[in-house]
């Protein structure tokens, strides 16, 4: 994929990985639109990223997704790339029953339903473009889960499976389908001292991702995620035990 001259929509683009990708794609010579739920975060991102366009949107809500689609269709007819990056992550202890599930997050809606629905909305228009891309952000934990975050890991595993199927469906079209597979990243999503200490910088991730996309590498594991992807396919049990014994 040519990484210059595109019009790209990034969900969850005001912070973390999405912000880093927006910055990198802007610097590479693209028009970039970011959306997110929090107006304050979007305003802060717009102040930092010269030329970025913003739209307030909760991707878990059908009405918001439709508003986003109509707005981009009206204002950015050249839109040819969607990066499904928005994500939430929570711990869950099912020994506590329903009380053990995260009470204030919508992991399934954000991490899985929204990418599927947004992709379905934009694909018909993308098929009319000479070059287009759907780029889904999954996780190394979608290949080998951390048991303390079962819902998050399950949504990322499902999004990986969906991405593989989507790539097959679109293989003879103008739409390329990429999967970004991050390791632990130092962002607010991790929300722990471990994530801050062990996570790679979002900017470093974005740099690797752009290089891989330019080389048409459709599955893009980065850092420790490389070992998780390989481990999931060669020695799952040992890899699972290793990451679940991190201290």
C-alpha positions in Angstrom: 0.0 0.0 0.0 1.2 3.5 -0.8 1.4 5.2 2.6 1.2 8.7 1.1 -1.7 10.5 -0.4 -4.5 8.6 1.4 -7.5 9.9 3.4 -7.5 7.8 6.6 -10.1 7.5 9.4 -8.7 6.3 12.7 -11.1 5.3 15.5 -9.9 6.0 19.1 -7.3 8.3 17.5 -7.0 10.9 20.2 -4.6 9.0 22.5 -2.2 6.0 22.6 -1.7 3.9 19.5 -4.3 5.8 17.5 -2.7 9.1 18.2 0.7 7.8 17.2 -0.7 6.3 14.0 -2.4 9.6 13.2 0.9 11.5 13.8 2.9 9.1 11.6 0.4 9.1 8.7 0.1 12.9 8.8 3.9 13.2 8.6 3.9 10.7 5.7 1.6 13.0 3.7 -1.9 11.8 4.3 -5.2 13.4 5.2 -6.1 12.0 8.7 -9.4 12.0 10.5 -9.6 10.8 14.1 -12.7 10.1 16.1 -13.3 9.4 19.8 -15.8 9.7 22.6 -14.1 12.4 24.6 -14.2 15.9 23.2 -11.4 17.1 25.5 -9.0 14.5 24.2 -9.9 15.2 20.6 -9.3 18.9 21.2 -5.9 18.2 22.8 -5.0 15.9 19.9 -6.0 18.6 17.3 -3.8 21.1 19.1 -0.8 18.7 18.8 -1.4 17.3 15.3 -1.3 20.0 12.7 -4.0 19.4 10.1 -5.8 16.5 11.8 -9.6 16.5 11.5 -11.7 15.3 14.4 -15.2 13.9 15.0 -16.8 13.1 18.3 -18.2 9.6 18.1 -18.9 6.6 20.4 -18.3 3.7 18.0 -20.4 1.4 20.1 -23.6 3.3 19.3 -25.3 2.7 15.9 -26.5 6.3 15.6 -23.0 7.6 16.2 -21.5 5.2 13.6 -24.1 6.3 11.1 -23.4 10.0 11.8 -19.7 9.4 11.4 -20.3 7.6 8.1 -22.5 10.4 6.7 -20.1 13.1 7.9 -17.1 11.5 6.3 -19.0 10.7 3.1 -20.1 14.4 2.8 -16.8 16.0 3.7 -14.1 13.5 2.7 -15.2 11.7 -0.5 -11.6 10.6 -1.0 -11.7 8.5 2.2 -10.0 5.2 1.3 -8.7 3.8 4.6 -10.3 2.8 7.9 -8.2 2.0 10.9 -10.3 0.2 13.6 -8.2 1.1 16.6 -10.6 2.0 19.4 -10.4 -0.4 22.2 -11.1 -0.9 25.9 -9.6 -3.4 28.3 -10.6 -4.7 31.7 -9.8 -7.4 34.2 -12.5 -10.0 35.0 -12.8 -12.6 37.7 -15.5 -15.0 36.8 -15.3 -16.7 40.2 -17.3 -13.7 41.4 -20.1 -14.3 38.9 -21.5 -11.2 37.2 -19.9 -9.0 39.8 -16.5 -10.1 38.5 -17.1 -8.6 35.0 -16.1 -5.0 34.3 -19.0 -2.8 35.0 -18.1 0.3 33.2 -16.7 -0.9 29.9 -18.1 -2.3 26.7 -15.3 -4.5 25.5 -17.3 -6.5 23.1 -19.0 -3.5 21.6 -15.9 -1.5 21.3 -13.3 -4.1 20.3 -15.4 -6.4 18.1 -18.9 -5.2 17.1 -17.7 -1.6 16.1 -14.9 -2.8 13.7 -17.3 -5.2 12.1 -20.1 -2.7 11.7 -17.8 0.1 10.5 -16.1 -2.1 8.0 -19.4 -3.1 6.6 -20.4 0.5 6.3 -17.3 1.7 4.5 -16.5 -1.3 2.3 -19.1 -0.6 -0.5 -17.6 2.8 -1.0 -14.0 1.6 -0.8 -14.7 -1.0 -3.5 -15.2 2.0 -5.9 -11.7 3.3 -5.1 -8.6 2.3 -7.0 -6.8 1.6 -3.7 -8.3 1.2 -0.3 -7.5 -0.5 3.1 -9.2 -1.8 6.2 -6.7 -2.0 9.0 -7.7 -3.7 12.2 -5.8 -3.4 15.5 -5.9 -6.7 17.4 -3.4 -7.7 20.0 -0.7 -10.3 20.8 -3.2 -11.4 23.5 -5.7 -12.4 20.8 -3.2 -15.2 20.0 -2.2 -16.2 23.5 -4.5 -14.8 26.2 -3.8 -13.5 29.7 -6.4 -15.3 31.8 -7.1 -12.2 34.0 -8.5 -10.4 31.0 -10.6 -13.1 29.3 -13.2 -10.8 27.6 -10.6 -8.4 26.2 -8.5 -11.3 24.9 -11.5 -13.1 23.4 -12.6 -9.9 21.5 -9.1 -9.6 20.0 -9.0 -13.3 19.1 -12.4 -12.8 17.4 -11.3 -9.7 15.6 -8.2 -11.6 14.3 -10.5 -14.3 12.9 -12.8 -11.8 11.4 -9.8 -10.0 9.7 -8.6 -13.3 8.2 -12.0 -13.9 6.7 -12.4 -10.4 5.5 -9.0 -10.5 3.8 -10.1 -13.6 2.0 -13.5 -12.1 0.9 -11.7 -9.0 -0.4 -8.7 -10.7 -2.0 -9.8 -9.9 -5.6 -10.8 -6.3 -4.9 -9.0 -3.0 -4.6 -9.3 -3.3 -0.7 -6.3 -4.5 1.2 -6.8 -5.8 4.7 -4.1 -5.4 7.3 -3.9 -6.6 10.9 -1.8 -4.7 13.4 -0.8 -6.9 16.3 0.7 -4.8 19.1 2.5 -6.1 22.2 2.1 -4.4 25.5 2.2 -0.7 24.8 2.8 2.2 27.2 -0.7 3.8 26.9 -3.7 4.6 29.2 -5.3 1.4 27.9 -2.9 -0.7 29.9 -3.4 1.5 33.0 -0.8 -0.4 35.1 2.8 0.1 36.2 3.6 -3.1 34.3 2.3 -1.6 31.1 4.3 1.6 31.6 7.5 -0.3 32.4 7.3 -3.1 29.9 5.3 -1.4 27.1 6.9 -0.1 24.0 6.3 3.5 23.0 3.3 4.1 20.7 5.5 6.1 18.3 7.9 3.1 17.9 4.9 0.9 17.2 3.6 3.3 14.6 7.0 3.5 12.9 7.1 -0.2 12.4 3.5 -0.4 11.3 4.0 2.1 8.5 7.1 0.3 7.2 5.2 -3.0 7.2 2.1 -1.5 5.4 4.4 0.0 2.8 5.8 -3.5 2.1 2.3 -5.0 2.0 2.8 -7.2 5.1 -0.8 -7.9 6.0 -0.1 -9.5 9.4 2.0 -7.1 11.4 3.1 -8.3 14.9 5.4 -5.9 16.7 7.9 -6.6 19.5 6.8 -9.3 22.0 3.7 -9.9 19.9 6.0 -11.6 17.3 6.8 -14.3 20.0 3.1 -14.6 20.9 2.0 -15.2 17.4 4.8 -17.7 16.8 4.2 -19.4 20.2 0.5 -19.7 19.5 1.3 -21.7 16.4 4.2 -23.8 17.6 3.9 -24.2 21.4 0.7 -22.7 22.8 0.8 -24.3 26.2 4.3 -23.2 27.1 3.7 -19.6 25.7 0.4 -19.4 27.7 2.1 -20.4 30.9 4.9 -18.0 30.3 2.8 -14.9 29.9 0.4 -15.9 32.7 3.3 -16.2 35.1 4.6 -12.6 34.5 5.2 -10.9 37.8 
